[in-house]
Amino acid sequence: MGTVTHVEELIPVQEGLAEVLVPADHTRRGPGKVRGGPFYNAAMATPRHISVLVLTVVAAGVRRVLDGLASTGIQGIRFGLEVAAPFELTLNDRRRESYDLIRNNVVRNGLADVRVHCQDLNALLATERFDYVDVDPFGSPAPFTENALRALRPPGYLAVTATDTAPLAGTYPKTCRRRYDSVPIRGPFRHEMGVRILAGFVLRTAARLELAVRPLLSVWREHYYKLFFHVRSGARRADAALAQLGHVSFPEGKDRVMGSEGDAGPLWAGPLHDQNLLGAMRVREHMPAFLDRLLETWRAEATAPALFYTTDEVAHHLRISPPSMVETHRRLAEAGFVSTRTSFHPKGFKTNAGWEDVVRLLRPA
Ligand SMILES: C[S@@+](CC[C@H](N)C(=O)[O-])C[C@H]1O[C@@H](n2cnc3c(N)ncnc32)[C@H](O)[C@@H]1O
C-alpha cells in the first residue's frame, strides 16, 4: 500500500491588492489554532493593512524587508504590491508546505526578485541583515526578538505581533514574568499595560545590544498586540530609552501613577505612538473605512497622558449609569483637564485629572 499524503485544499482569497491561495478551512476570526499546514487568518487582515500603511511612510530609508514568519506570504506579498518603493523583499517560513505555497503565491501575484527561504527564522536572522523586519509568530515574539534586533541595520524598523495577550494582560502573571521579565496587572486598562510591558521588553532587549528602540505605533485589537519600533544605534541613546521605563502603582483609591517604582512593570512609560508617523499615514481606497477611525483615535492618544479610567468604574463608584463619553470629555475639559478617548477600551478616557477630580466632575448634578 502506498503512503497516503494529506493534500490541503487551497482556495483563492483577495486581501488588499493581493490574491493568494490559502487553506480552504482557514481561520476566519479569533486567534485560530496552531496547525500543521500553512496558516491564514482572515481576522489578521487589519494588522496587515496597518503594516502596509506604516511601511509606506517609512519606506524611503528601507532597502531590505523581511517577512520572517510568512506562512502563505500574504504580508510580504502585500508589501511588494502596495508599497511603492524599490526595496528588496525576503519571505521566510520553516515549514516546507508554507515555503512551496509562498513561492506559488509570489508568482501568482507577478512579483519578481523576491527571495523565499525555508529556514528557522533565528538561523536566517543570524546570517542576513535587513532594514525592516516583521515577526508575526504563533503566541509570543520573545524567542525571536533579540535576533531580529541584531539583524537590523540601524536605523531600522521592527514590527512584532504578540497573540499571548493573556500573560501580558495579567491573566497568567507567572508566564509574563518568565517570558517578559515583568509583572503585569489585571483591570480595565490591562491591554495598555500589556502593550507597554511588551514594548519595555523589546526596549530592554535592544539596550543590551546598544540599540535604542522607540514605539512608533502600539496596536491592541481583539486577540493580539502589534507594535512597530524605530531602532537606532548607540549606548547613549539606549540609556536614554531605558530612562523611559517605569512601573505603575495605585497609591490611593483609584489613582494610577506611572513612576520609577510600583506594583506592575517594568514597562515602557513613554508615548505609545509617533505623531509624525500617524500624521503621514493615509488609509488607501482598497482598505476598510474603519481604519480612518482607528487612526484618529491613535492620533489623539499619541499626546495623551498614560493610562486611563473607564466610565464603568466611575458609574460603579457613584452607583449611577455610566456617563456618555461625550459628556465625560466635556465635563473634564470644562474644568481645564485633558480628556481623550483611548484605543485600549471603548469606555476609557485618558486624562490628567486624578480619581478624586474625575468622580467629583462626573457626579450627576
Ligand atoms: C502566525 S503564522 C504567520 C502568519 C503570517 N505572518 C500572516 O500574516 O498570515 C506563524 C508562521 O511561523 C512559522 N514558524 C513558526 N516557527 C518558526 C521558526 N522558528 N522559523 C520560521 N518559521 C516559523 C509557522 O510555520 C507559521 O507559518
The ligand as a Gaussian input file, in Angstrom:
#p B3LYP/6-31G(d) Opt

LIG

0 1
 C        1.126000      33.169000      12.775000
 S        1.844000      32.369000      11.397000
 C        2.309000      33.714000      10.359000
 C        1.166000      34.354000       9.669000
 C        1.544000      35.310000       8.576000
 N        2.548000      36.283000       9.001000
 C        0.317000      36.025000       8.047000
 O        0.246000      37.281000       8.090000
 O       -0.607000      35.331000       7.579000
 C        3.402000      31.831000      12.000000
 C        4.239000      31.092000      10.964000
 O        5.542000      30.948000      11.516000
 C        6.103000      29.710000      11.087000
 N        7.157000      29.393000      12.062000
 C        6.998000      29.065000      13.374000
 N        8.203000      28.970000      13.969000
 C        9.136000      29.288000      13.034000
 C       10.556000      29.399000      13.054000
 N       11.240000      29.171000      14.167000
 N       11.190000      29.777000      11.923000
 C       10.492000      30.012000      10.786000
 N        9.156000      29.885000      10.688000
 C        8.479000      29.542000      11.815000
 C        4.930000      28.761000      11.063000
 O        5.188000      27.695000      10.154000
 C        3.786000      29.692000      10.618000
 O        3.602000      29.598000       9.224000

